[in-house]
Amino acid sequence: MPPGDRVALVRRPGPRLEDGLVTHVRRRPVDAALAARQHAAYRDALARSGRRIHEVAPDDALPDAVFVEDALVVCDRLAILTRSGAPRRRAEVAGVERAVAALGLETARIEAPATLDGGDVLQVGATVYVGLGGRTDGRGAAALRALLEPLGRTVVPVRTHGVLHLKSAVTALPDGTLIGRPDAVDTAVLPPVRAVAEETGAHVLPLGGDEVLIGASAPRTAADLRGLGYRTRVVDIGEFEKLEGCVTCLSVLVGA
Ligand SMILES: CN(C)C(=N)NCCC[C@H](N)C(=O)O
């Protein structure tokens, strides 16, 4: 990957998407054709924000593979292949590993018995918050710390309650302000969390500069963010939200 290259790693959804895992929401039917169109619009939004789209080869046997963020954490030029707390999702890593190799990143992996999902890893400047909940355990957080401290990062474990991942509850604005649902995380170890108007408003993906990507299901939060001076790029990812996905889960951004 040449210096200055800004990449978005994505993985297209397959026909079995509706078999994706649900933990904290009621299962609802998923329209695979609509999901494919929504994913195309999501890729287009990332491309328009100046990212080169790098695709992991899809795998139709893995319904949750589209949530590519959970299989990979990238910090500087280090790509960490995760070991999901959901055993069924562990096979996703093989395809992601091939895609990462093509980018020429250095790789490391979370080894058994530790578990860690990328959705639990929130990087804010030199601080890396790691959610401890249903998918990521203390060993996973410790393994991440061992890999990231040499890169100058401070890893802070955060207990989560009643949510799938840390980033289901809290994400960060471009200036590092945390936004989301303070009720779902151990706020004692976090800086203040700005509460959002809608549950899905907890999820923003900074795209560079003052621009953030946000789901169409959070119009009031998007308006609040515009009031704060941010530019919002809005995408409808409703079919993925039915499976507890959000704007962060569908990509991994590599490069500044
Ligand atoms: C921040 N979030 C929420 C994520 N990174 N991942 C969502 C994964 C959803 C999938 N159905 C599952 O249950 O694993």
The ligand as an SDF file (V2000), in Angstrom:
LIG
                    3D

 14 13  0  0  0  0  0  0  0  0999 V2000
  -20.0980   -2.5060   15.9200 C   0  0  0  0  0  0  0  0  0  0  0  0
  -20.7610   -3.6980   15.4840 N   0  0  0  0  0  0  0  0  0  0  0  0
  -22.1050   -3.7950   15.8890 C   0  0  0  0  0  0  0  0  0  0  0  0
  -20.0560   -4.6650   14.7490 C   0  0  0  0  0  0  0  0  0  0  0  0
  -18.8720   -4.4650   14.5370 N   0  0  0  0  0  0  0  0  0  0  0  0
  -20.5640   -5.8200   14.2750 N   0  0  0  0  0  0  0  0  0  0  0  0
  -21.8950   -6.2330   14.0540 C   0  0  0  0  0  0  0  0  0  0  0  0
  -21.9900   -7.7090   13.7990 C   0  0  0  0  0  0  0  0  0  0  0  0
  -23.3780   -8.2110   13.6100 C   0  0  0  0  0  0  0  0  0  0  0  0
  -23.4660   -9.6940   13.4310 C   0  0  0  0  0  0  0  0  0  0  0  0
  -24.7980  -10.0730   13.0780 N   0  0  0  0  0  0  0  0  0  0  0  0
  -23.0580  -10.4610   14.6880 C   0  0  0  0  0  0  0  0  0  0  0  0
  -23.9120  -10.6960   15.5320 O   0  0  0  0  0  0  0  0  0  0  0  0
  -21.9100  -10.8280   14.8320 O   0  0  0  0  0  0  0  0  0  0  0  0
  1  2  1  0
  2  3  1  0
  2  4  1  0
  4  5  2  0
  4  6  1  0
  6  7  1  0
  7  8  1  0
  8  9  1  0
  9 10  1  0
 10 11  1  0
 10 12  1  0
 12 13  2  0
 12 14  1  0
M  END
$$$$
